[in-house]
Amino acid sequence: METILYIAAFVLGSVVGSFLNVCIHRLPRGMSIVHPPSHCPSCGATIRYYDNVPLLSYLLLRGRCRACGARISLRYPLVEGLTGAFAVLALWAFGPSARGLISFGLLCSLQVVSFVDLDHRIIPDEISLGGMAVGLLLALLGLSLPLREAVLGVLVGGGGLWLVAYLYEVIAKREGMGGGDVKLMGMVGAFLGYKGALFTIFSGSLLGALVGGVLMALKGADTKYAVPFGPFLSAGAVLYLFFGQELLCWYMSLLHS
C-alpha cells in the first residue's frame, strides 16, 4: 500500500509539474496561465491531450512537436520529474497531511521561481507576493505556523535580505540583488518562520558564493557575473524544509563542543 501511495504521489506531482511548465513559460511574458490551451511555442499548434502526458509524451515524441517537428525544451520533462520527486519527498517527510500538502505547494512555488529567474532574471510577484499572502493566511487559519512566527518570518526574511542587499550596494557600489529576491524571502519567511528565513539567507548565500566562485575561476577572475540569486535561495529553503532542524542541531553542537 505504501509503495502504491508513493507511485500515486509521483504521478500526481508530475501532472502538477506540467502546469508549472505553463506558469514558467507564461508568467514572465505577462500571459494568462489558463488561456489559450497548451500549444507549441514554435508553430502555435494546440497540444492534444495524448501528447500532453507528463514525461511519457516527451519520450514517445522524442522531444519534438508532432505538428512541426521543432525541438521541445528538456526543461519540460525536467520540471515534471522534479515535481513528481518533490511530491514523493513531501509525502515521505510529512505523510498524507495538511503539512505535507502545504510543503508541496511551497516546493512548487520555489521551482517556478528558480526556472523563471534562471531564464529571465526576474521573480514573478504573482508567486512571491501571492505566496506570502497565502502563507500568512494559512498561519491565520491555524494550518501552518503560529501567526506571530509567520509575520516575524516575513519581516526577518524580507527585511534581512534587504539589509544585506543595501550593505552590498554601499560597499561594492553596484546592485547585488533585486527586489524580487527580497519579496521571495518574505514568502519563505511566511512559510518557514524566522529561523527558516535566516537559514535560507545563509545557506543560499553560501551556495551562491560557491557557484559564483567556480564560474569566476572558469572564466577569469576579473569577470563579473549577474548570477540569479533566486535558485540559491530556493535551494536553501528546500534544505531547511527537509533537513533544517537536524542541520541546526548539528551546528549548535559544534558551537558547544
N, C-alpha and C positions, 0 to 999 in steps of 0.2 A: 504493500500500500504506500509506503514512504517513497519508494522509487517512482511509482506512478505519479505521486504528488509533485516530485521534483521535475519529472518529464513534462507534466502539465504546466508547471510554473515556467519552464523554459519556452514551451510553445507559446503560451500567452504573452510572455515577455517579448519574444521575437515579433509577435503581432504588434505589440505596443511600439517596438523598435521601428517597424515600418511607418507608423505615424510620426515618430520622432524624425525620421528622414524627411518627411514633408515639412515639419517645423524648421529643421536645419536649412533646408533649401529656400523656404518661402519667407520666414520671418525677417532675415536681413534685407530682403528685397521689397519689403512692405506689402507682400501678397497675402491674400486670405489663405488660411490653412484648411478651409472646408470647401472652397470652390475656386476654380473648377476641379473636377476629379483628377486623380493622378495621371500624368501624361509624360511623354518623353520630352526632355528639355531640348533635344536636337530637332525633332520633326514635329512635335506637338501632338502626336497620335495618342489617343486615350489608351491607358494601360488596362487591358482586360483583367477580370478577376483571376483567371487561371494563370496569368503572367505576373500576378502580384502576391504570390505565396512567399512568405519570408524565407530567405536562404535557398529554398528549393528551386524557385523560379530562376534565380541568378545562375544556378548550376546548370539547369536544363537549357537555358538560353545562351549559355557560355559567355555570360557577361555582356550580351548585346541586345539592343532593341529589336523586337520581332519585326517591326514595320520598316525601319530604315537601316538597321544593322550597325547603328552607332554604338560605341562602347558605353557601358554603364559603369559609373564610378564604383571602385571597390569599397568606397565608403558605405554604400547601401547595405551589403551583407555584413560588413564590419559592425555597423550600428545595430543591426538586427541581432547579430550574435552576441554582442556585448550586453544588450538589453535583456536578452534571454538569460545570460550568465548572471546579471545583476538580480534578476527575479529569483534565481536559484539561491544566490548568496543571501538575499533578504529573507527568504524562507528558512534557510539553514540557520541564520543568526537569530531571528526573532520569531520564527514559527508563523503559522497562519493566523496572524493577529493584526490589530489596528496599527501597532508599531511597525510591523513588517510592511504593511501596505504604504504607510507614510514614508518609511525609509526608501521604499522602491520609487515612490514619487519624487523624492529628493534626488535619488540617483539618476532618474530620467532627466530632471531639470539640469543637473550638473553636466550630463552628457551633451545635451543640446548646447549649453553654454560653451563647452570645450570645443566642439566642432565648428560652431559659428565663429568663435574667437580665432581659431586657427585659420579659417578661410577668409574672414573679413575684418579681423582686428576690432570687433565690436561685441558687446554683450547686450542682447535684446532686453529692453526694460520690461517687456511682457513676461520674461522669465524671472529676472532679478526682483523687480518691484512687485510683480504679481506673486512670486514665490514668497517674498517677505510678508505680504498681506495674508497669504494662506497660512504661513507658519504661525503668525500671531493669532489668527482666527482659531486655528487648531488648539493653541495654548489656552485661548479664552474659553473654548468649549471643553477644556479638560482632557483633550485627546492626546496631548504630547507633553511638553514641558510645563511646569508651573508658569503662569503668565509673567510673573516678575522676572524669572530667569530668561524667558524668551525676549522680553523687552531689553533686558540688560545685554543679552547676546547681540541684539541689533545694534545697540549703542557701542558696545565694545568692538564688535566686528567691523561695522561701517566706520565708526569713529577712529578705531585703532589703525585701520588701513589708511584712512585719510591722513592721519598724523604722519605715518610712515612715508606716504607719498609727498606730503608737504616738506618734510625734512630732507627727503632725497632731492626734491626740486631746488631747495635752498642751497644744499651742499654742491650738487652736481650742475646747477644752473640749467637744467633741462628737465622736461616732464618725464617721469619714470613710469607712471601708470595712469590710466584714465579713470573717469568717474564710474564707468561700468564695473570696474573691479571693486570699488567701494560699495556700490549697490549690491553686488554679488555677495560680498561679505556680510552685508546686512541680512540677506536672505539666509545665508549659512548660520548666522547667529540666531535667527528666529527659530531654526530647527534644532541646532546643536547646543545652544546656550553660550555663555561667555567663555567657558573652558574650551568648548569645541572651536569657537571663533579664534581664540588665541593660538590653539594648537594648529589650526588651519593656516593662519598667517605665518607662523614659524616654519612649519613643515613645507608649505607652499613656497616660501621664500628660499628655503634651503634647496628644494628641488630645482627651482628656477635658476638659482646661482650655479648649481652643479651643471645643469644642461647648458646654460649660457657660457660657462667656463669651457666646456667641451667644444662648443661652436667657435668660441674665440680662439681656442688652441688649433682647431682645424683650419680656420680661415685667416688667422693672423691676429696678433694681439692688439693691433691698432684699429681693428674694425669694430664698429658699434652696431648692435643688432636691436631691433624693436621686437623682442620676443614676447608673444602674448602671454599675459600672466594668468588669465582665466583658467586654462587647463591645469596649471600647477596648483592653484587654489582649490580647484575641484578635486584634484588628486589628494590634497591634504585633508579635505573634508571626508572623502571616502575612507582614508586611513583612520580618521577619528571615529567614523561611524561604526566600523567593524572592529578596530583594534585600539581605539583611543584610551580606554581605561587601563588596559594592560600596558600600553606604552608609557602612560603617565605614571603608573605604579613602578614600572622598571626604572624610569628616570628619577623618581623620588628616592628609590632605594640606592641609586648611585650617589645621590647627594648626601645620604646619611651613612654611607659605608666608610 
